Structures are given as structure tokens and as C-alpha cells.
Amino acid sequence: WSTTAPSITHVSEGPLAVQVRASNANYDTVYCNYTLTITQKALTIAAQAKTYTYNASAQGPEGTYTTGLDTYVEVTGLVGSDVLTSITLAGAQTNVGVYTGEIVPSAAAIGSYTTNYDITYTPADLTIHQKELTITVIDQQFVYNNDAQGENNATYTHATEIASKVSVEGLEGSDALTSIKLNGHQTAVGEYTGEIVASDATVGANTANYDISYVPGKLTITPR
């Protein structure tokens, strides 16, 4: 028998059966039995939303992390000196969009005290923004021939033709410009700045992943 009251600290240490004896020379000895139990502490781990710019590859915070954890999750409910020591995240996407609840945390570790916590995980959104794409019309020059010269709502789909008509800045991965429309023509001799205008570009199946800006080109008609 001990005169020190028993105690436990961790969930795994219970349930602990305890018997108490009360004795006095003037009274009968009395015994009492009870169980000492520690229940898990509620803990919430919420993933933090992440934002990326389209780059033709899957993006997201997938992986298991042991450092810099506060950049990936927010933790509520830790007690004492306990700290989150590891977390695993799932969730990645390639195309532009807002993916609600895509980032999912799991498999948290709190040092050697993980079993002391009842862990609830909260997912977060993953956002992929459009990549900026600039299409610049290449200047064109013709010799006067009494006819309108330049581009008349022409659509080009062949890679060689496209490369001769416009320059493209901002494509990612293996993406390529697959179609472009050009318009702008004149008959009289002169320099027509910004005359040839590009529009309706397509980048295969990935057009929606780009925020496309068009820069017009100059049309020049020289004397014969």
C-alpha cells in the first residue's frame, strides 16, 4: 500500500485499476475500487489553401513534411509542450481551376504522444491560375499592287505558317499554339502601325489555361 495517490499522464497508461484503503484503529477498515482513465484530447489539423500558376505539370503540396509545418497546416488543440512533428498531404491538379477540398491532410504525428489526441482533419482548396501568354503579330511588308494586301480574317493552323505570322511568349511544357486568326489589310502606300490584329488563338486542349494578350503588328505598303 502507498500513501501517494496514483496518477497517469498518457492515454495509453489507462485504464488503471486503483484500490483505496481507509483504516483507523477505532473503525473498521474500508476499501474502495475505482478506475483511472485519460481520454484523448480533441485536435484539429486544417490544411492551408494553396495557389499556383499553370505550368503544364501537376501542382500541389503532396508529400510528407517534418519541417516548416506551419506553412502547410494550422493546428488547434495541442497542450503542454506537445508539437506536430509530421504531416502528410495529398492533392494536386494540372489545369486552371478552383478545386474545393483538394488538399487533404492525414497521418499526423505528435512526437511519441500521437495516441493522446483524437485528430480531426480539415481539407483546403487548391487553386491554379492562368499563365500569361503574349502573342505578337510579326510586321508585314508588301509592294503596292492596287489590291488590298495583308490579312483578311485568315486562320492559320500549320505550325510553320503560325511561326511566320506571330511570335509567342509564355507557353509551358509541350504546349504549342495550334491556331491563330489575323486581320488587317490596306491598299494604298503607307505604314499602318497596329493594323494587323491577332485573335481567337488556341493552344490545343489547354487554351483555357492561358490568359492571352495580343500585340498587333505593323503593315507596310511600299511604292512600286
MARBA-3410 file (N, C-alpha, C, O; in Angstrom, 1 decimal):
224
0.8,-1.2,0.0,0.0,0.0,0.0,0.9,1.3,0.0,2.0,1.3,0.6 ~ 0.4,2.3,-0.7,1.1,3.6,-0.8,0.3,4.7,-0.3,-1.0,4.7,-0.5 ~ 0.9,5.7,0.3,0.2,6.9,0.7,0.2,7.9,-0.3,-0.4,9.0,-0.2 ~ 0.8,7.7,-1.5,0.8,8.6,-2.6,-0.3,8.2,-3.6,-0.4,7.1,-4.1 ~ -1.1,9.2,-4.0,-2.2,9.0,-4.9,-1.7,8.6,-6.3,-0.7,9.3,-6.7
-2.2,7.6,-6.9,-1.7,7.2,-8.2,-2.1,8.2,-9.3,-3.1,8.9,-9.1 ~ -1.4,8.3,-10.4,-1.7,9.2,-11.5,-1.2,8.6,-12.8,-0.2,7.8,-12.8 ~ -1.8,9.0,-13.8,-1.3,8.7,-15.2,-1.3,9.9,-16.0,-2.1,10.9,-15.8 ~ -0.5,9.9,-17.1,-0.3,11.1,-17.9,-0.9,10.9,-19.3,-1.5,11.8,-19.9 ~ -0.7,9.7,-19.9,-1.0,9.4,-21.2,-2.2,8.5,-21.4,-2.4,7.6,-20.5
-2.8,8.6,-22.5,-4.0,7.7,-22.8,-3.6,6.3,-22.7,-4.4,5.4,-22.2 ~ -2.5,5.9,-23.2,-2.0,4.5,-23.2,-1.8,3.9,-21.8,-1.7,2.7,-21.7 ~ -1.7,4.8,-20.8,-1.4,4.3,-19.5,-2.6,3.8,-18.7,-2.6,3.2,-17.7 ~ -3.8,4.0,-19.3,-5.0,3.6,-18.7,-5.7,2.6,-19.5,-5.3,2.3,-20.6 ~ -6.8,2.0,-19.0,-7.4,2.3,-17.7,-6.5,1.7,-16.6,-6.0,0.6,-16.8
-6.4,2.4,-15.5,-5.6,1.9,-14.3,-6.6,1.6,-13.2,-7.3,2.5,-12.7 ~ -6.6,0.3,-12.7,-7.5,-0.1,-11.6,-6.8,0.3,-10.3,-5.6,0.0,-10.1 ~ -7.5,1.0,-9.5,-7.0,1.5,-8.2,-7.9,1.1,-7.0,-9.1,1.1,-7.1 ~ -7.2,0.6,-6.0,-8.0,0.3,-4.7,-7.5,1.2,-3.6,-6.3,1.3,-3.4 ~ -8.5,1.8,-3.0,-8.2,2.7,-1.8,-8.6,2.0,-0.5,-9.7,1.4,-0.4
-7.7,2.1,0.5,-8.0,1.5,1.8,-8.0,2.7,2.8,-7.0,3.5,2.9 ~ -9.0,2.8,3.6,-9.1,3.7,4.7,-9.1,3.0,6.0,-10.0,2.1,6.2 ~ -8.2,3.2,6.8,-8.1,2.5,8.1,-7.9,3.4,9.3,-7.2,4.5,9.2 ~ -8.4,3.0,10.4,-8.2,3.7,11.7,-8.5,2.7,12.8,-9.4,1.9,12.7 ~ -7.7,2.8,13.8,-7.8,1.8,14.9,-9.1,1.8,15.6,-9.5,0.8,16.1
-9.8,2.9,15.4,-11.2,3.0,16.1,-12.3,2.5,15.2,-13.5,2.5,15.6 ~ -12.0,2.2,13.9,-13.0,1.9,12.9,-12.6,0.7,12.1,-11.5,0.3,12.0 ~ -13.7,0.1,11.5,-13.4,-0.9,10.5,-12.7,-0.4,9.3,-12.9,0.8,8.9 ~ -11.8,-1.2,8.7,-11.1,-0.8,7.5,-12.1,-0.8,6.3,-12.8,-1.8,6.2 ~ -12.0,0.2,5.5,-12.9,0.3,4.3,-12.1,0.3,3.1,-11.0,1.0,3.0
-12.6,-0.4,2.1,-11.9,-0.5,0.8,-12.8,0.1,-0.3,-14.0,-0.1,-0.3 ~ -12.2,0.8,-1.3,-13.0,1.3,-2.4,-12.2,1.1,-3.7,-11.0,1.4,-3.7 ~ -12.8,0.7,-4.7,-12.2,0.5,-6.0,-12.7,1.5,-7.1,-13.8,1.8,-7.1 ~ -11.7,2.0,-7.9,-12.1,2.8,-9.0,-11.1,2.7,-10.1,-10.0,2.1,-9.9 ~ -11.4,3.2,-11.3,-10.6,3.1,-12.5,-10.2,4.5,-12.9,-11.0,5.4,-13.0
-8.9,4.6,-13.1,-8.3,5.9,-13.6,-8.1,5.9,-15.1,-7.4,5.0,-15.6 ~ -8.7,6.8,-15.8,-8.7,6.8,-17.3,-8.4,8.2,-17.8,-9.0,9.2,-17.3 ~ -7.6,8.3,-18.8,-7.4,9.6,-19.6,-8.0,9.4,-21.0,-7.6,8.5,-21.7 ~ -8.9,10.3,-21.3,-9.4,10.3,-22.7,-8.6,11.1,-23.6,-7.9,12.0,-23.2 ~ -8.7,10.9,-24.9,-8.0,11.6,-25.9,-8.5,13.1,-25.9,-9.6,13.4,-25.7
-7.5,14.0,-26.2,-7.8,15.4,-26.4,-8.2,15.7,-27.8,-7.5,15.1,-28.7 ~ -9.2,16.4,-28.1,-9.6,16.8,-29.4,-8.6,17.7,-30.1,-8.1,18.6,-29.5 ~ -8.2,17.3,-31.3,-7.2,18.1,-32.0,-7.6,18.3,-33.4,-8.1,17.3,-34.1 ~ -7.6,19.5,-33.9,-8.0,19.8,-35.3,-6.7,20.2,-36.1,-6.0,21.1,-35.7 ~ -6.6,19.6,-37.3,-5.5,19.9,-38.2,-6.1,20.3,-39.5,-6.7,19.5,-40.2
-6.0,21.6,-39.8,-6.6,22.2,-41.0,-5.5,22.5,-42.1,-4.6,23.2,-41.8 ~ -5.7,21.9,-43.3,-4.8,22.2,-44.3,-4.9,23.7,-44.7,-6.0,24.3,-44.6 ~ -3.8,24.3,-45.2,-3.9,25.7,-45.7,-4.1,25.7,-47.2,-3.4,24.9,-47.9 ~ -4.9,26.6,-47.7,-5.1,26.7,-49.1,-3.9,27.1,-49.8,-3.0,27.8,-49.3 ~ -3.7,26.6,-51.0,-2.5,26.8,-51.8,-2.9,27.3,-53.2,-3.9,26.9,-53.8
-2.1,28.2,-53.8,-2.4,28.8,-55.1,-1.1,28.7,-56.0,0.0,29.0,-55.5 ~ -1.3,28.3,-57.2,-0.2,28.1,-58.2,-0.6,28.8,-59.5,-1.8,29.1,-59.7 ~ 0.4,28.9,-60.3,0.2,29.4,-61.7,0.4,28.2,-62.7,1.4,27.5,-62.5 ~ -0.5,28.0,-63.6,-0.4,26.9,-64.6,1.1,26.8,-65.1,1.7,27.8,-65.6 ~ 1.6,25.5,-65.1,2.9,25.3,-65.7,3.0,24.0,-66.5,4.1,23.4,-66.7
1.8,23.4,-66.8,1.7,22.2,-67.6,2.1,20.9,-66.8,2.1,19.9,-67.4 ~ 2.3,21.1,-65.5,2.6,19.9,-64.7,1.6,19.9,-63.5,1.0,20.9,-63.2 ~ 1.4,18.8,-62.9,0.6,18.7,-61.7,1.3,19.5,-60.6,2.5,19.3,-60.3 ~ 0.5,20.3,-59.9,1.0,21.1,-58.8,0.1,20.9,-57.6,-1.1,20.8,-57.6 ~ 0.7,20.9,-56.4,0.1,20.8,-55.1,1.1,20.4,-54.1,2.2,20.1,-54.4
0.7,20.5,-52.8,1.6,20.3,-51.7,1.7,18.8,-51.3,1.9,18.5,-50.1 ~ 1.6,17.9,-52.3,1.6,16.5,-51.9,3.0,16.1,-51.3,4.0,16.5,-51.8 ~ 2.9,15.3,-50.2,4.1,14.8,-49.6,4.0,14.7,-48.1,3.0,15.1,-47.6 ~ 5.0,14.2,-47.5,5.1,14.1,-46.0,6.1,15.2,-45.5,7.3,15.2,-46.0 ~ 5.7,16.0,-44.6,6.6,17.1,-44.1,6.9,17.0,-42.7,6.0,16.6,-41.8
8.1,17.3,-42.3,8.6,17.2,-40.9,9.2,18.6,-40.5,9.5,18.8,-39.3 ~ 9.3,19.5,-41.4,9.8,20.9,-41.1,8.9,21.9,-41.8,8.2,21.5,-42.8 ~ 8.8,23.1,-41.3,8.0,24.1,-41.8,6.5,23.8,-41.9,5.8,24.2,-42.8 ~ 6.1,23.1,-40.9,4.7,22.5,-40.9,3.7,23.6,-40.9,2.6,23.5,-41.4 ~ 4.0,24.8,-40.3,3.0,25.9,-40.2,2.7,26.5,-41.5,1.8,27.3,-41.6
3.5,26.2,-42.5,3.2,26.7,-43.9,2.2,25.8,-44.6,1.7,26.2,-45.7 ~ 1.9,24.7,-44.1,1.0,23.7,-44.7,-0.3,23.5,-44.0,-1.3,23.2,-44.6 ~ -0.2,23.5,-42.6,-1.4,23.2,-41.8,-1.5,24.2,-40.6,-0.5,24.8,-40.2 ~ -2.7,24.3,-40.1,-2.9,25.1,-38.9,-3.5,24.1,-37.8,-4.4,23.3,-38.1 ~ -2.8,24.1,-36.7,-3.2,23.1,-35.6,-3.8,23.7,-34.4,-3.3,24.8,-33.9
-5.0,23.2,-34.0,-5.7,23.7,-32.9,-5.9,22.6,-31.9,-6.5,21.5,-32.2 ~ -5.5,22.8,-30.6,-5.8,21.8,-29.6,-4.6,21.2,-28.9,-4.8,20.4,-28.0 ~ -3.4,21.5,-29.3,-2.2,20.9,-28.6,-2.1,21.4,-27.2,-2.5,22.6,-26.9 ~ -1.6,20.6,-26.3,-1.4,21.0,-24.9,0.0,20.8,-24.5,0.8,20.0,-25.0 ~ 0.4,21.6,-23.4,1.7,21.5,-22.9,2.8,21.8,-23.9,2.6,22.8,-24.7
3.8,21.0,-24.0,4.9,21.3,-24.9,4.8,20.4,-26.2,5.7,20.3,-27.0 ~ 3.6,19.7,-26.3,3.4,18.9,-27.5,3.4,19.7,-28.8,2.9,20.8,-28.8 ~ 4.0,19.2,-29.8,4.1,19.8,-31.1,3.9,18.8,-32.2,4.1,17.6,-32.1 ~ 3.3,19.3,-33.3,3.2,18.5,-34.5,4.5,18.2,-35.1,5.3,19.2,-35.4 ~ 4.9,17.0,-35.3,6.2,16.6,-35.9,6.2,16.1,-37.3,7.2,16.0,-37.9
5.0,15.7,-37.8,4.9,15.2,-39.1,3.5,15.3,-39.6,2.5,15.1,-38.9 ~ 3.3,15.6,-40.9,2.0,15.6,-41.5,2.2,15.2,-43.0,3.1,15.5,-43.7 ~ 1.2,14.5,-43.5,1.1,14.1,-44.9,0.0,14.8,-45.6,-1.1,14.9,-45.0 ~ 0.3,15.3,-46.8,-0.7,16.0,-47.5,-0.9,15.3,-48.9,0.0,14.9,-49.5 ~ -2.2,15.3,-49.3,-2.5,14.8,-50.7,-3.3,15.9,-51.4,-4.0,16.7,-50.8
-3.1,15.9,-52.7,-3.8,16.9,-53.5,-3.0,17.6,-54.5,-2.0,18.3,-54.2 ~ -3.3,17.4,-55.8,-2.5,18.0,-56.9,-3.4,18.1,-58.1,-4.2,17.2,-58.4 ~ -3.3,19.2,-58.9,-4.0,19.3,-60.1,-3.1,20.0,-61.2,-2.1,20.7,-60.8 ~ -3.5,19.9,-62.4,-2.7,20.5,-63.5,-3.4,21.7,-64.1,-2.8,22.7,-64.3 ~ -4.7,21.6,-64.4,-5.4,22.6,-65.2,-5.9,23.7,-64.3,-6.1,23.5,-63.1
-6.2,24.9,-64.9,-6.7,26.0,-64.2,-8.0,25.7,-63.6,-8.9,25.1,-64.2 ~ -8.2,26.2,-62.3,-9.5,26.0,-61.7,-9.3,26.1,-60.2,-8.2,26.2,-59.6 ~ -10.5,26.1,-59.5,-10.5,26.1,-58.0,-11.0,24.8,-57.6,-12.2,24.4,-57.9 ~ -10.2,24.0,-56.9,-10.5,22.6,-56.5,-10.8,22.6,-55.0,-9.9,22.5,-54.2 ~ -12.1,22.6,-54.7,-12.6,22.7,-53.4,-12.2,21.4,-52.6,-12.5,20.3,-53.0
-11.6,21.6,-51.4,-11.2,20.5,-50.6,-10.2,19.5,-51.2,-10.1,18.4,-50.7 ~ -9.4,20.0,-52.1,-8.5,19.1,-52.8,-7.3,18.7,-51.9,-6.8,17.6,-52.0 ~ -6.9,19.6,-51.1,-5.7,19.4,-50.2,-6.2,18.7,-49.0,-6.9,19.3,-48.1 ~ -5.8,17.4,-48.8,-6.3,16.6,-47.7,-5.1,16.2,-46.7,-4.2,15.5,-47.2 ~ -5.1,16.7,-45.5,-4.1,16.2,-44.5,-4.4,14.9,-43.9,-5.6,14.5,-43.8
-3.4,14.2,-43.5,-3.6,12.9,-42.8,-2.3,12.5,-42.1,-1.3,13.1,-42.2 ~ -2.4,11.3,-41.4,-1.2,10.7,-40.8,-0.4,11.7,-40.0,0.9,11.6,-40.1 ~ -1.0,12.5,-39.2,-0.2,13.4,-38.3,0.5,12.6,-37.2,0.0,11.6,-36.7 ~ 1.6,13.2,-36.8,2.4,12.6,-35.7,2.7,13.8,-34.7,3.1,14.9,-35.2 ~ 2.5,13.5,-33.5,2.8,14.5,-32.4,3.9,13.8,-31.5,3.6,13.5,-30.4
5.1,13.7,-32.1,6.2,13.0,-31.3,5.7,11.6,-31.0,5.2,10.9,-31.8 ~ 5.9,11.3,-29.7,5.5,10.0,-29.2,4.2,10.0,-28.5,3.8,9.1,-27.8 ~ 3.4,11.2,-28.7,2.2,11.4,-28.0,1.0,11.4,-28.9,-0.1,11.9,-28.5 ~ 1.1,10.9,-30.1,0.0,11.0,-31.1,-1.3,10.3,-30.5,-2.4,10.8,-30.8 ~ -1.1,9.2,-29.8,-2.3,8.5,-29.3,-3.1,9.2,-28.3,-4.2,8.8,-27.9
-2.5,10.3,-27.8,-3.2,11.1,-26.7,-4.2,12.0,-27.4,-4.9,12.7,-26.6 ~ -4.3,12.1,-28.7,-5.2,13.0,-29.4,-6.2,12.3,-30.3,-5.9,11.3,-30.9 ~ -7.4,12.9,-30.3,-8.4,12.5,-31.3,-8.4,13.5,-32.4,-8.9,14.6,-32.2 ~ -7.8,13.1,-33.5,-7.4,14.1,-34.6,-8.5,14.2,-35.6,-9.0,13.2,-36.2 ~ -8.9,15.4,-35.9,-9.9,15.7,-37.0,-9.1,16.5,-38.0,-8.4,17.4,-37.7
-9.3,16.1,-39.3,-8.6,16.7,-40.4,-9.6,17.5,-41.2,-10.7,17.1,-41.5 ~ -9.1,18.7,-41.6,-10.0,19.6,-42.4,-9.2,19.9,-43.7,-8.1,20.4,-43.7 ~ -9.8,19.6,-44.9,-9.2,19.9,-46.2,-9.2,21.3,-46.5,-9.9,22.1,-45.9 ~ -8.5,21.7,-47.6,-8.4,23.1,-48.1,-8.5,23.1,-49.6,-8.3,22.1,-50.2 ~ -8.7,24.3,-50.1,-8.8,24.4,-51.6,-7.5,24.6,-52.3,-6.5,25.1,-51.7
-7.4,24.1,-53.5,-6.2,24.2,-54.3,-6.7,25.0,-55.6,-7.6,24.7,-56.2 ~ -5.9,26.1,-55.8,-6.3,27.0,-57.0,-5.1,27.0,-58.0,-4.0,27.2,-57.6 ~ -5.4,26.9,-59.2,-4.4,27.0,-60.3,-4.9,28.2,-61.2,-6.0,28.2,-61.7 ~ -4.0,29.2,-61.2,-4.3,30.4,-62.0,-3.8,30.3,-63.5,-2.9,29.5,-63.7 ~ -4.4,31.1,-64.4,-4.0,31.1,-65.8,-2.5,31.6,-65.9,-2.1,32.5,-65.1
-1.8,31.1,-66.8,-0.5,31.6,-67.1,-0.6,32.7,-68.2,-1.4,32.5,-69.1 ~ 0.1,33.8,-68.0,0.1,34.8,-69.0,0.8,34.4,-70.3,1.9,33.9,-70.3 ~ 0.1,34.6,-71.4,0.6,34.3,-72.7,0.5,35.5,-73.7,-0.6,36.1,-73.8 ~ 1.6,35.9,-74.3,1.6,37.0,-75.2,1.9,36.6,-76.6,2.8,35.9,-76.9 ~ 1.0,37.0,-77.5,1.1,36.6,-78.9,1.3,37.9,-79.7,0.4,38.8,-79.7
2.4,38.1,-80.3,2.8,39.3,-81.0,2.8,39.0,-82.5,3.5,38.1,-83.0 ~ 2.0,39.9,-83.3,2.0,39.7,-84.7,3.3,40.2,-85.3,3.8,41.3,-84.9 ~ 3.9,39.5,-86.2,5.1,39.9,-86.9,4.7,40.9,-88.0,3.8,40.6,-88.8 ~ 5.5,42.0,-88.1,5.2,43.0,-89.1,5.3,42.4,-90.5,6.0,41.5,-90.8 ~ 4.4,43.0,-91.3,4.4,42.5,-92.7,4.6,43.7,-93.7,4.2,44.8,-93.4
5.2,43.4,-94.8,5.5,44.4,-95.8,5.2,43.9,-97.2,5.6,42.8,-97.5 ~ 4.6,44.8,-98.0,4.2,44.4,-99.4,4.5,45.6,-100.3,4.7,46.7,-99.9 ~ 4.6,45.2,-101.6,4.8,46.3,-102.6,3.4,46.6,-103.2,2.6,45.7,-103.5 ~ 3.1,47.8,-103.4,1.8,48.3,-103.9,1.5,47.5,-105.2,2.3,47.4,-106.1 ~ 0.2,47.0,-105.3,-0.3,46.3,-106.5,-1.7,46.6,-106.8,-2.4,45.9,-107.6
-2.2,47.7,-106.2,-3.6,48.2,-106.4,-4.7,47.3,-105.8,-5.9,47.4,-106.1 ~ -4.2,46.3,-105.1,-5.2,45.4,-104.3,-4.9,45.5,-102.8,-3.9,45.9,-102.4 ~ -5.9,45.1,-102.1,-5.8,45.1,-100.6,-4.8,44.0,-100.3,-4.9,42.9,-100.8 ~ -3.8,44.3,-99.4,-2.8,43.3,-99.0,-2.7,43.3,-97.5,-2.9,44.3,-96.8 ~ -2.4,42.1,-97.0,-2.3,42.0,-95.6,-3.0,40.7,-95.2,-2.8,39.6,-95.8
-3.8,40.8,-94.1,-4.6,39.6,-93.6,-6.1,39.9,-93.7,-6.5,41.0,-93.2 ~ -6.8,39.0,-94.2,-8.3,39.2,-94.3,-9.0,38.1,-93.5,-9.5,37.2,-94.1 ~ -9.0,38.2,-92.2,-9.6,37.2,-91.3,-9.1,35.8,-91.6,-9.9,34.8,-91.6 ~ -7.8,35.7,-91.9,-7.2,34.4,-92.2,-6.9,33.6,-90.9,-6.4,34.2,-89.9 ~ -7.2,32.3,-90.9,-6.9,31.5,-89.8,-5.8,30.5,-90.2,-5.9,29.8,-91.2
-4.8,30.5,-89.4,-3.6,29.6,-89.7,-3.5,28.5,-88.6,-3.7,28.7,-87.4 ~ -3.3,27.3,-89.1,-3.3,26.1,-88.2,-2.0,25.3,-88.3,-1.7,24.4,-87.5 ~ -1.2,25.5,-89.4,0.0,24.8,-89.6,1.1,25.5,-88.8,1.2,26.7,-88.8 ~ 1.9,24.7,-88.1,3.0,25.2,-87.2,3.9,26.1,-88.0,4.3,27.2,-87.4 ~ 4.3,25.8,-89.2,5.2,26.6,-89.9,4.6,28.0,-90.3,5.3,29.0,-90.2
3.3,28.0,-90.7,2.6,29.2,-91.0,2.5,30.1,-89.8,2.7,31.3,-89.8 ~ 2.1,29.4,-88.7,1.9,30.2,-87.4,3.2,30.9,-87.0,3.2,32.1,-86.6 ~ 4.3,30.2,-87.1,5.6,30.7,-86.7,6.1,31.9,-87.6,6.8,32.7,-87.2 ~ 5.6,31.9,-88.9,5.9,33.0,-89.8,5.0,34.2,-89.6,5.3,35.3,-90.1 ~ 3.9,34.0,-88.8,3.0,35.1,-88.7,3.0,35.8,-87.3,2.8,37.0,-87.1
3.3,35.0,-86.3,3.3,35.5,-84.9,4.5,34.9,-84.1,5.0,33.9,-84.4 ~ 4.8,35.7,-83.1,5.8,35.1,-82.0,5.0,34.9,-80.8,4.1,35.7,-80.5 ~ 5.4,33.9,-80.0,4.6,33.5,-78.8,5.5,33.5,-77.6,6.6,32.9,-77.7 ~ 5.1,34.1,-76.5,5.9,34.1,-75.3,5.0,33.6,-74.1,4.0,34.2,-73.9 ~ 5.5,32.6,-73.4,4.8,32.2,-72.2,4.2,30.8,-72.3,3.6,30.3,-71.3
4.4,30.0,-73.3,3.9,28.7,-73.4,4.7,27.8,-72.4,5.9,28.0,-72.1 ~ 4.0,26.8,-71.8,4.6,25.9,-70.8,4.7,24.5,-71.4,3.8,24.0,-72.1 ~ 5.7,23.7,-70.9,5.8,22.3,-71.2,5.8,22.1,-72.7,6.5,22.7,-73.5 ~ 5.0,21.1,-73.2,4.9,20.8,-74.6,3.8,21.5,-75.3,3.5,21.2,-76.4 ~ 3.1,22.5,-74.6,2.0,23.2,-75.2,2.5,24.0,-76.4,3.7,24.5,-76.5
1.7,24.1,-77.4,2.0,24.8,-78.7,0.8,25.5,-79.2,-0.4,25.1,-79.0 ~ 1.0,26.7,-79.8,-0.1,27.4,-80.5,-0.5,26.6,-81.7,0.3,26.3,-82.6 ~ -1.8,26.3,-81.7,-2.4,25.4,-82.8,-3.3,26.1,-83.8,-3.6,25.6,-84.8 ~ -3.6,27.4,-83.4,-4.5,28.1,-84.4,-4.5,29.6,-84.0,-4.4,29.9,-82.8 ~ -4.5,30.5,-85.0,-4.5,31.9,-84.8,-5.2,32.6,-86.0,-5.0,32.2,-87.1
-6.0,33.6,-85.7,-6.7,34.3,-86.7,-6.0,35.7,-86.8,-5.7,36.4,-85.8 ~ -5.8,36.2,-88.1,-5.2,37.5,-88.3,-6.1,38.3,-89.2,-6.7,37.8,-90.2 ~ -6.2,39.6,-88.9,-7.0,40.5,-89.8,-6.3,41.9,-89.8,-5.8,42.4,-88.8 ~ -6.4,42.5,-91.0,-5.8,43.8,-91.2,-5.2,44.0,-92.6,-4.2,43.3,-92.9 ~ -5.8,44.8,-93.4,-5.2,44.9,-94.8,-5.5,46.3,-95.3,-6.4,47.1,-94.8
-4.6,46.7,-96.2,-4.7,48.1,-96.8,-4.3,48.0,-98.3,-3.6,47.0,-98.7 ~ -4.6,49.0,-99.0,-4.3,49.1,-100.5,-3.3,50.1,-100.8,-2.3,49.9,-101.5 ~ -3.4,51.3,-100.2,-2.6,52.4,-100.5,-1.2,52.3,-99.8,-1.1,51.7,-98.8 ~ -0.2,53.0,-100.5,1.1,53.0,-99.9,1.1,53.7,-98.6,0.4,54.7,-98.4 ~ 1.8,53.1,-97.6,1.9,53.7,-96.3,2.3,52.7,-95.2,2.5,51.5,-95.5
2.6,53.3,-94.0,2.9,52.5,-92.8,1.7,52.5,-91.9,1.3,53.6,-91.4 ~ 1.2,51.3,-91.6,-0.1,51.2,-90.8,0.3,50.5,-89.5,0.2,49.3,-89.4 ~ 0.6,51.3,-88.5,1.0,50.8,-87.2,-0.2,50.1,-86.5,-1.3,50.7,-86.4 ~ 0.0,48.9,-86.1,-1.0,48.2,-85.3,-2.2,47.7,-86.2,-3.2,47.4,-85.7 ~ -1.9,47.7,-87.5,-3.0,47.3,-88.5,-3.4,45.8,-88.4,-4.6,45.5,-88.5
-2.4,45.0,-88.2,-2.7,43.5,-88.3,-2.9,43.0,-86.9,-2.1,43.1,-86.0 ~ -4.1,42.6,-86.7,-4.6,42.2,-85.3,-4.8,40.7,-85.2,-5.4,40.1,-86.1 ~ -4.3,40.1,-84.2,-4.5,38.7,-83.9,-5.6,38.4,-83.0,-6.0,39.3,-82.1 ~ -6.3,37.3,-83.1,-7.4,36.9,-82.2,-7.6,35.4,-82.3,-7.0,34.7,-83.1 ~ -8.5,34.9,-81.4,-9.0,33.5,-81.5,-7.9,32.5,-81.4,-7.9,31.5,-82.1
-6.9,32.7,-80.6,-5.8,31.8,-80.5,-6.3,30.5,-79.8,-7.1,30.6,-78.9 ~ -5.7,29.4,-80.2,-6.0,28.1,-79.5,-4.6,27.5,-79.2,-3.7,27.6,-80.0 ~ -4.6,26.8,-78.0,-3.4,26.1,-77.6,-3.8,24.7,-77.3,-3.8,24.2,-76.2 ~ -4.1,24.0,-78.4,-4.6,22.6,-78.3,-5.8,22.6,-77.3,-6.7,23.4,-77.4 ~ -5.7,21.6,-76.4,-6.7,21.4,-75.4,-6.5,22.3,-74.2,-7.3,22.2,-73.2
-5.4,23.1,-74.2,-5.0,23.8,-73.0,-5.3,25.3,-73.1,-4.7,26.1,-72.3 ~ -6.1,25.8,-74.1,-6.3,27.2,-74.2,-6.8,27.9,-73.0,-6.3,29.0,-72.7 ~ -7.7,27.2,-72.3,-8.3,27.8,-71.1,-7.2,28.0,-69.9,-7.5,28.7,-69.0 ~ -6.1,27.4,-70.1,-5.1,27.5,-69.0,-4.2,28.8,-69.2,-3.3,29.1,-68.4 ~ -4.5,29.6,-70.2,-3.7,30.8,-70.5,-4.6,32.0,-70.5,-5.7,32.0,-71.0
-4.0,33.1,-70.0,-4.6,34.5,-70.1,-3.8,35.1,-71.3,-2.7,35.6,-71.1 ~ -4.5,35.2,-72.4,-3.8,35.5,-73.7,-4.0,37.0,-74.0,-5.0,37.6,-73.9 ~ -2.8,37.6,-74.2,-2.7,39.0,-74.7,-2.2,39.1,-76.1,-1.3,38.3,-76.5 ~ -2.8,40.0,-76.9,-2.4,40.1,-78.3,-1.7,41.4,-78.5,-2.2,42.5,-78.1 ~ -0.6,41.4,-79.3,0.1,42.7,-79.6,0.0,42.8,-81.2,0.5,41.9,-81.9
-0.6,43.8,-81.7,-0.8,43.9,-83.2,0.5,44.2,-83.9,1.5,44.6,-83.2 ~ 0.6,44.0,-85.2,1.7,44.2,-86.0,1.5,45.4,-87.0,0.4,45.8,-87.2 ~ 2.6,45.8,-87.5,2.6,46.9,-88.5,2.5,46.4,-89.9,3.2,45.4,-90.3 ~ 1.7,47.0,-90.7,1.5,46.7,-92.1,2.1,47.8,-92.9,1.8,49.0,-92.8 ~ 3.0,47.5,-93.8,3.7,48.5,-94.7,3.5,48.2,-96.1,3.7,47.0,-96.6
3.0,49.2,-96.9,2.9,49.1,-98.3,3.8,50.0,-99.0,3.8,51.3,-98.7 ~ 4.8,49.5,-99.7,5.8,50.4,-100.3,5.4,50.6,-101.8,4.7,49.8,-102.4 ~ 6.0,51.8,-102.4,5.7,52.1,-103.8,6.3,51.0,-104.7,7.2,50.3,-104.3 ~ 5.7,50.9,-105.9,6.3,50.0,-106.9,7.5,50.7,-107.5,8.1,50.2,-108.4
END
